[in-house]
């Protein structure tokens, strides 16, 4: 694991060299294929001084590297305008290093440190390369929501050290801490990060103000930090979680249904995609909280699938934005007249978003529904509604943008370029091909 970390650290000087924009992306692709060759047969193969890599870490680190190289590919506009492009690459690389460490570190305090540290490059992305003046307010929302909930997490981590005299995540499975205050301290920060309904307001705001790269990393990886944290933390809070999990389940399922309805009210494309993320994550929270096998690996699959699908949809929204300079659904109409080939990619990614086969989202959703129904048949009602309306708002977004009479104020236009098609292809291919190796996701 250390070799990959040093690879990324030694890439930093590349960011500050002239005309090295695509070289950085190529280096990340090389890192991606090197990391894919990692042997996962024994955990001892991947242990170093402080880092480890098991199945959960492996998938999420792979996703982080993939999304970061696609972020560079989607931000060619910055390269053309030479808009602080060196600092932009440096920012992405630092963010990738922090995410890599978050997913692979063994020490719980270090996990907290990198978990919070990854906020800073994201904040810089939103404030530095965002579009509207409201981006500062969105950045403040992001910081205060997540930092307010994470201070109790820090207290909880310190308390656990006094109980266990160790911070190693793998040793914690031997403990069972049945304390209600500790439980709320540990869990709340991750639920805000997911985000759960009631504490989700920072997400649509951050997405709307962020540049395409900021939206991609927020949707692709930052929401998964919360899920990863819960998967690790709930191991030693099992007893109390089984007493209190119905609270989170009710809030998540009812909130997911309400947010699905809210998607139909949106007139901003990015806002609609952001709200759909909240809806999908609500089922993931449910899957993690019920603490059975189906819920556990279903939530993991859903996180990987949603990371690729949501990121691809933000790319599509940005492709339209670069041409029309508007994210409004009223202006982004009748795109099939101008970009018929891009219309196919809208269709493919929207179908994945509504969990159509053969996407990973389908597999994740089936497992989560199976798990939640085994917990209580009553959850069927909300799950039915969420699944139905997720198909509804995906169709709504697709038909509104692609069909209808186009906006008369458009005065110049050009079709998609090969870079954009490749970008969308690299989102869609792993999302739909990984279902062929589903045995990897059945975490032992």
C-alpha positions in Angstrom: 0.0 0.0 0.0 2.9 2.3 0.8 4.2 2.1 -2.8 0.9 3.5 -4.2 1.1 6.4 -1.6 4.6 7.3 -2.7 3.6 7.0 -6.4 1.0 9.8 -5.7 3.3 11.9 -3.6 6.0 11.8 -6.4 3.4 12.9 -8.9 3.0 16.3 -7.2 5.9 18.0 -9.1 4.2 16.9 -12.4 1.3 19.3 -11.5 3.5 22.3 -11.6 5.2 21.6 -14.9 4.1 23.3 -18.1 1.7 21.4 -20.4 1.5 18.3 -18.1 -2.3 18.3 -17.8 -2.8 15.0 -19.7 0.4 13.5 -18.3 -1.1 13.7 -14.8 -4.2 12.0 -16.1 -2.2 9.3 -17.8 -0.2 8.7 -14.6 -3.4 8.2 -12.6 -4.6 5.7 -15.2 -1.3 3.8 -14.8 -1.8 3.9 -11.0 -5.3 2.6 -11.5 -4.1 -0.5 -13.4 -1.3 -1.1 -11.0 -3.7 -1.0 -8.1 -6.1 -3.4 -9.9 -3.4 -6.0 -9.8 -3.3 -6.0 -6.0 -3.7 -9.4 -4.6 -6.7 -9.7 -2.2 -6.3 -13.3 -1.3 -4.7 -12.6 2.1 -4.9 -9.4 4.1 -1.3 -9.9 5.1 -0.3 -9.2 1.5 -1.5 -5.6 1.8 -0.4 -4.6 5.3 2.2 -2.0 5.8 3.1 0.2 8.8 -0.3 1.8 9.1 -2.2 0.9 6.0 -4.2 -2.1 5.0 -6.5 -3.1 2.1 -9.5 -5.5 2.3 -12.4 -5.9 -0.1 -14.3 -2.8 1.0 -11.2 -0.5 0.9 -10.1 -2.0 -2.4 -13.4 -1.1 -4.2 -13.6 2.4 -2.8 -9.9 3.3 -3.5 -10.3 2.0 -7.0 -13.4 4.2 -7.4 -11.5 7.2 -6.0 -8.6 6.9 -8.5 -11.1 6.3 -11.4 -13.2 9.4 -10.5 -10.1 11.6 -10.1 -8.7 10.7 -13.5 -12.2 11.3 -15.0 -12.4 14.7 -13.2 -9.3 15.8 -15.0 -10.7 14.6 -18.3 -14.0 16.5 -17.8 -12.2 19.8 -16.9 -10.5 20.4 -20.2 -12.2 23.9 -20.2 -9.8 25.0 -17.4 -6.9 23.7 -19.4 -8.0 25.7 -22.5 -8.5 28.9 -20.6 -5.4 28.2 -18.4 -7.5 29.0 -15.3 -5.1 28.2 -12.4 -4.7 24.7 -14.0 -1.6 23.7 -12.0 -3.2 24.5 -8.7 -6.3 22.6 -9.9 -4.2 19.4 -10.6 -2.4 19.8 -7.3 -5.7 20.1 -5.5 -7.1 16.9 -7.1 -3.9 15.0 -6.3 -4.0 16.1 -2.6 -7.7 15.1 -2.5 -6.9 11.7 -3.9 -4.0 11.1 -1.4 -6.4 12.0 1.5 -9.1 9.7 0.2 -6.6 6.9 -0.4 -5.4 7.3 3.2 -9.0 7.5 4.6 -10.0 4.2 3.0 -6.8 2.4 3.8 -5.6 3.6 7.2 -5.9 1.2 10.2 -5.8 3.7 13.0 -9.3 5.1 13.9 -7.9 8.5 14.8 -6.0 8.8 11.6 -9.2 7.8 9.8 -10.9 10.7 11.5 -8.1 13.0 10.5 -8.1 12.2 6.8 -11.9 11.9 6.8 -12.1 15.6 7.8 -9.0 16.6 5.8 -10.7 15.6 2.5 -13.2 18.4 3.1 -10.5 21.1 2.5 -9.6 20.3 -1.1 -13.3 19.9 -1.9 -14.0 23.3 -0.4 -11.2 24.8 -2.5 -12.7 23.2 -5.6 -16.1 24.7 -4.9 -14.9 28.2 -3.9 -12.0 28.4 -6.4 -13.6 27.0 -9.6 -17.4 27.4 -8.9 -19.6 29.5 -11.1 -21.9 31.7 -9.0 -21.2 34.1 -6.2 -23.3 31.9 -3.9 -20.5 29.3 -3.9 -19.0 30.8 -0.7 -22.3 30.3 1.1 -22.4 26.7 -0.3 -18.9 26.1 1.0 -19.9 27.4 4.4 -22.9 25.0 4.5 -20.6 22.1 3.5 -18.1 23.0 6.3 -20.5 23.7 9.1 -22.9 20.8 8.5 -20.0 18.2 8.4 -17.8 19.8 11.1 -20.6 20.4 13.6 -21.4 16.6 13.5 -17.8 15.5 13.5 -16.7 17.0 16.7 -18.7 14.5 18.8 -17.0 11.8 16.6 -13.6 13.0 17.7 -14.7 12.8 21.4 -16.0 9.3 20.7 -12.7 8.2 19.2 -10.8 9.5 22.3 -13.2 7.8 24.6 -12.7 4.5 22.8 -9.0 4.7 23.3 -9.5 5.0 27.1 -11.7 1.9 26.9 -9.6 -0.3 24.5 -6.1 1.1 24.7 -5.9 0.6 21.0 -7.1 2.4 17.9 -6.7 -0.4 15.4 -10.0 -0.9 13.5 -9.5 -4.6 13.3 -9.2 -5.1 17.1 -12.4 -3.4 17.7 -14.6 -6.3 16.7 -13.7 -8.0 20.0 -15.5 -5.2 21.9 -19.2 -4.5 22.4 -19.8 -0.9 23.7 -23.4 -0.6 24.7 -23.4 3.2 25.4 -26.1 5.3 23.9 -24.2 8.6 24.0 -21.1 7.0 22.4 -23.4 5.5 19.7 -24.9 8.9 18.7 -21.4 10.5 18.8 -19.9 7.9 16.4 -22.8 7.5 14.0 -24.1 11.1 13.6 -21.0 12.4 11.6 -21.3 9.6 9.1 -25.1 10.1 8.6 -24.5 13.8 7.9 -21.9 12.8 5.3 -24.1 10.3 3.6 -26.3 12.6 3.8 -29.4 11.4 5.7 -32.7 13.2 5.2 -33.0 16.2 7.7 -29.2 16.9 7.4 -29.0 16.8 3.6 -29.3 20.5 2.8 -25.6 21.1 2.3 -25.5 18.6 -0.6 -27.8 20.1 -3.2 -26.4 23.6 -2.4 -22.7 22.4 -2.8 -23.6 20.5 -6.1 -25.3 23.5 -7.7 -22.4 25.8 -7.0 -19.5 23.4 -7.6 -17.7 23.0 -11.0 -18.1 19.7 -12.8 -15.0 18.2 -11.0 -16.4 19.2 -7.6 -19.8 17.6 -8.3 -18.1 14.5 -9.6 -16.0 14.0 -6.4 -18.9 15.0 -4.1 -21.3 12.5 -5.7 -18.7 9.8 -6.5 -16.6 9.6 -3.4 -17.5 12.1 -0.6 -20.9 10.5 0.1 -19.3 7.1 0.2 -17.0 8.2 3.1 -20.1 8.2 5.4 -21.1 4.7 4.3 -17.5 3.4 4.7 -17.4 4.9 8.2 -20.7 3.2 9.2 -19.5 -0.2 7.8 -16.4 0.0 10.0 -17.9 1.6 13.1 -21.1 -0.5 13.6 -19.0 -3.7 14.2 -18.4 -2.7 17.9 -21.7 -1.0 18.4 -23.9 -4.0 17.3 -26.0 -4.4 20.4 -27.1 -0.8 20.8 -27.5 -0.4 17.0 -30.0 -3.3 17.0 -32.1 -1.4 19.6 -32.0 2.0 17.9 -31.7 1.2 14.2 -35.4 1.6 13.5 -35.1 5.4 14.1 -32.6 5.8 11.3 -34.5 3.3 9.1 -37.8 5.2 9.4 -36.2 8.6 8.8 -34.3 7.3 5.8 -37.1 5.5 4.1 -39.7 8.2 4.6 -37.1 10.9 3.7 -36.1 9.0 0.6 -39.7 8.8 -0.6 -40.2 12.6 0.1 -37.0 13.5 -1.7 -38.0 11.4 -4.7 -41.2 13.6 -4.9 -39.0 16.7 -4.4 -37.0 15.7 -7.6 -40.1 16.4 -9.7 -40.2 20.0 -8.5 -36.7 20.8 -9.6 -36.0 23.1 -12.5 -32.2 23.0 -12.2 -30.6 19.8 -13.7 -27.8 19.6 -11.2 -30.2 20.1 -8.3 -32.3 17.3 -9.6 -29.3 14.9 -9.8 -28.2 16.0 -6.3 -31.6 15.2 -4.8 -31.7 11.8 -6.6 -28.3 11.1 -4.8 -30.0 11.8 -1.4 -32.8 9.4 -2.4 -30.4 6.6 -3.3 -28.3 7.0 -0.2 -31.3 6.7 2.0 -31.7 3.1 1.0 -28.0 2.5 1.5 -28.3 3.8 5.1 -31.2 1.4 5.6 -29.1 -1.5 4.3 -26.2 -0.7 6.6 -28.4 -0.2 9.7 -30.3 -3.5 9.5 -26.9 -5.3 10.0 -27.6 -8.4 7.9 -25.5 -9.9 5.1 -27.8 -8.8 2.3 -27.9 -5.2 3.6 -24.2 -5.1 4.1 -23.0 -6.1 0.6 -26.1 -4.5 -1.0 -25.1 -1.1 0.4 -21.5 -1.6 -0.7 -22.6 -2.4 -4.3 -25.0 0.5 -4.3 -22.3 2.9 -3.2 -19.9 1.8 -6.0 -22.7 1.8 -8.6 -24.1 5.2 -7.5 -20.6 6.7 -7.5 -20.1 5.9 -11.2 -23.7 6.7 -12.3 -24.1 10.0 -10.5 -20.7 11.2 -11.6 -21.6 10.4 -15.2 -24.9 12.3 -14.9 -23.1 15.4 -13.6 -20.8 15.1 -16.7 -23.8 15.1 -18.9 -25.3 18.2 -17.2 -21.9 19.9 -17.6 -21.7 19.1 -21.3 -25.0 20.9 -21.8 -23.9 23.7 -19.5 -20.8 24.4 -21.6 -22.9 24.9 -24.6 -26.0 26.7 -23.3 -24.5 28.4 -20.2 -27.6 27.4 -18.3 -28.7 24.5 -16.1 -32.4 25.3 -16.3 -34.7 22.6 -17.7 -36.6 25.3 -19.5 -33.6 26.1 -21.6 -32.1 22.6 -21.9 -34.9 21.3 -24.0 -35.0 19.5 -27.4 -31.4 18.4 -27.2 -32.1 15.5 -29.5 -32.2 18.0 -32.4 -28.7 19.2 -31.7 -26.9 16.3 -30.2 -28.5 13.0 -31.2 -25.5 10.9 -30.2 -25.3 12.5 -26.8 -29.0 11.6 -26.4 -28.0 7.9 -26.4 -25.6 8.6 -23.4 -28.4 10.4 -21.6 -30.5 7.4 -22.1 -27.9 4.9 -21.0 -27.0 6.7 -17.8 -30.6 7.5 -16.9 -31.5 3.9 -17.3 -28.6 2.9 -15.0 -29.9 5.6 -12.5 -33.3 3.9 -12.4 -31.6 0.6 -11.7 -32.2 -1.1 -15.1 -30.2 -4.2 -15.9 -27.3 -4.8 -16.3 -26.1 -2.0 -14.0 -24.6 -2.4 -10.6 -27.5 -0.3 -9.2 -29.9 -3.0 -10.0 -27.9 -5.6 -8.1 -27.5 -3.3 -5.2 -31.2 -2.3 -5.1 -32.3 -6.0 -5.3 -30.0 -6.9 -2.4 -31.1 -3.9 -0.3 -34.8 -4.6 -0.9 -34.2 -8.3 0.1 -32.4 -7.2 3.2 -34.9 -4.6 4.3 -37.8 -6.9 3.7 -36.2 -9.6 5.9 -36.0 -6.9 8.6 -39.7 -5.9 8.3 -42.3 -6.4 5.6 -43.6 -2.9 6.4 -40.6 -1.4 4.7 -42.1 -2.7 1.4 -44.4 0.3 1.1 -41.6 2.9 1.1 -39.2 0.8 -0.9 -41.9 0.4 -3.6 -42.5 4.2 -3.7 -38.7 5.0 -3.8 -38.1 2.5 -6.6 -41.1 3.7 -8.6 -40.4 7.4 -8.3 -36.6 6.9 -9.0 -37.7 5.6 -12.4 -40.1 8.5 -12.6 -37.7 11.3 -12.1 -35.1 9.7 -14.3 -37.6 9.6 -17.1 -38.7 13.1 -16.3 -35.2 14.4 -16.6 -34.5 12.5 -19.8 -37.7 13.4 -21.7 -37.6 17.0 -20.6 -34.0 17.6 -21.8 -34.1 15.5 -25.0 -37.6 16.0 -26.3 -39.8 19.1 -26.9 -39.3 22.3 -28.7 -35.8 23.7 -28.3 -35.1 27.1 -26.8 -35.1 29.9 -29.5 -32.4 31.9 -27.9 -29.6 29.4 -28.8 -27.4 31.1 -31.4 -24.4 28.8 -31.7 -23.9 25.1 -31.0 -21.6 22.2 -31.6 -22.0 18.5 -31.1 -20.1 16.3 -28.7 -16.3 15.9 -29.1 -14.5 12.5 -28.7 -13.2 13.4 -25.3 -16.8 13.8 -24.0 -17.9 10.5 -25.4 -14.9 8.7 -24.0 -15.6 10.3 -20.6 -19.2 9.1 -20.6 -18.1 5.6 -21.9 -15.6 5.3 -19.0 -18.4 6.0 -16.5 -20.8 3.6 -18.1 -18.6 0.6 -19.0 -17.5 -0.3 -15.4 -21.0 0.4 -14.1 -22.5 -2.1 -16.4 -19.7 -4.6 -16.8 -18.8 -5.2 -13.2 -22.0 -7.2 -12.7 -20.2 -10.0 -14.6 -17.8 -10.4 -11.6 -20.4 -10.2 -8.9 -18.7 -12.8 -6.7 -16.1 -10.1 -5.8 -18.9 -8.1 -4.2 -20.1 -11.0 -2.0 -17.8 -9.9 0.8 -16.8 -12.9 2.9 
